Amino acid sequence: MLVAIVLALSASARAAEPPEYAVKAAYILNFIHLTRWPEDAFAQPSAPLHVCVVGSDVFGGLLDSTLNGETAGPHPLVVDHVSAEASLRSCHLAFVSRGATERALSELRELVTAPILTIGESDRLTGANGIITFVVDGQRVRFDVNRSAALSRHLTLSSRLLRVARVVR
C-alpha cells in the first residue's frame, strides 16, 4: 500500500508537485497501517488510535482531512492538537514539527519505552528516541527510520515500510 502511494505521488509530482505537508500526511497514514502496536497500548480493543500533532499545526488541516474516517484495524483514527506543555502519554503517534519546544522533546525522552510512534522533521527528535524523521531530499519527501527506537517502544514496523525508507538505523 505504501509503495502504491509513493508511486502515485511520484507520478502526480510530474504533473503537479503536491505540497510537502500533503505528502507527509499521506505518509503518516501509511506509517499507521504499517506499524503494529502492542495490545496493551489501547484501553479497549476498539479504542481510538490518537495521532497527536505537538505544537503548531504545520499541516493546516491536511492531516485531519487525510485521516478523517480512517481506521487502523478496529481503531478509529483521532487527530489531537496538543500544546508543547500537554502530556503525550495518551498519544499512539506523536508528530513533532521542526519548531518543537525542548519541553516536548524532554517528555518524549521520559516516555522512552511508551508505545508511541514518534515522527518528526528534525534530527533533534533522534535524541528523544525518535523513530521516523522526514527529510526533504532534493524536491522529494523521504524518511529515515530508527528501528532500535521502535523496538524499545515495543512497536513492530512492517518490512514494507523499512524497504522504502531512505536510511534504516
N, C-alpha and C positions, 0 to 999 in steps of 0.2 A: 504494500500500500504506500509506504513512504517513498519507495523508488518511483512509483507511478506519479505521485505528487511532484517529486523533484523533476521528473522528465516533463510533466505537463507544464510546470513553472518555467523550465528551461525553454520549451517550445514557445510558450507565450511571451517569454522575455525577448525573443527575437522580434515579435510583432510589436509589443509594447512592454517596456520594463515595469514590472509590478513594484509597488512601493516596498521598501525594505521591511516595514512592520507587517505588511500583509503576508510576506514570505515567512517571517518569523512566527506569526500567528498560525499559519498552516503547519510549519514545522512542529510547533508546540502541540497541536492536536495529534500529529503523528507520533511524537515522543510519548504522549499519554497512552496511545494504543500499543506502543512497542515496549512499554515498561510494565512490570508486574510488581505490585505492592504486596507486602505480607498481609495475610488475612486480618491480623490484629491491628492493622493501620486504620481500620474502619470500625466505628462503634456498632454498626449493624451491617448485615450482608448487602443491603441496598442503600446504605448511607451515601450521601453525595461525596464526590471527589472534589476537594476545594483547591482551585487554582488561584493563588494569591499573586497579585501584582504589588510589589513592595515599592512604596514611594509614589512618584508621579506616574500617571498613566501615559507612557510613551506611545501606546498603541492607538490612542484617540478613539477608542471604541471598537477597533478592528478585532481584538482578541475576544471581546464579548460577543460580537456578531458571528465570529468563526466558531465559537464553542457553544453558542445558543442551541439548545435542543439536542446536543450530542451526549453520548454516554460512553463509559468505559466499562464494558460488561454490564453488571446491574447498577452501576454507579452513575447517576446523572452528574454532569459537569457543572460546577458553580464557580463563577469568577468573583473573587473578593478583592476589592481595592483596599489595601491596608496601609496605614501610615508607617513610617520607619520605626515609630515607637511602639507599635502594636505587637503583640505576641504572634509568633509564627507557628506555634505548636499545633494549631488546628489546620494548617496547610498540608496538602499532599504534594503540591508542586508550588515552588516559590520562584517567580521570575524577578530577578534583581537587575534594575537598569543601571546604566553607566553612572548615573548620579546618586547611587545608593549611599546612604549615610554609613558611617562607621558603626553606628548603633545596630543597624540591621545586619551588617556583616558579623558583628560580635555575637548577636543572638544565634546566627546560623552556626558559628563556631561552637557555641554552647550546646546546640542541638545536633552535634556531630553524628550521633547514631540514630536520630529520629528518621523515620521513613519518609523523607521529603526529597522529591526530585528537584534539585536546585539548578536553575538555568539563569545565565546572566550574559552580559555583554562586555565584561571587563575581566582582566586577569586577577583583579582584586578578589573575585569570587573563588579563585583557586585556593587561596589561603583560608577560606571559610569552608573548605571541603566541598567546593562546588563540583557539580557533575558534568553539566554541559555548558560550554561557553560559545556563544555566537561570534563569528569572525567574518568581517567583510573582506573577501579575497578578490581583489580587482573590482568587478561590478557584481559579484555573486555573494550571496549569503551562504556561508558554510558553518560548520560547527566542529568543535573538538570535544572529546569525551574523556573524563577521568573515571575509568572503570573501577579503580580501587575505592574511590569515594562512593560510588554506587553500592559496592559490596558492603562497605562499612555502614551504609544506611539501610541495608537489608533489601535493596531494590535489585531486581533482575532486569537487565536490558537485553532486548532481543538482538540476536546476531545480525538481523537485517538492519537495525539501527547502527550497530557498530561498523558494518560494511560500508555505509555511505558517509561515515564521519571522515573529516579531513585528517585528524590525528586521534589515536586512542592511546591513552597513557595507562 
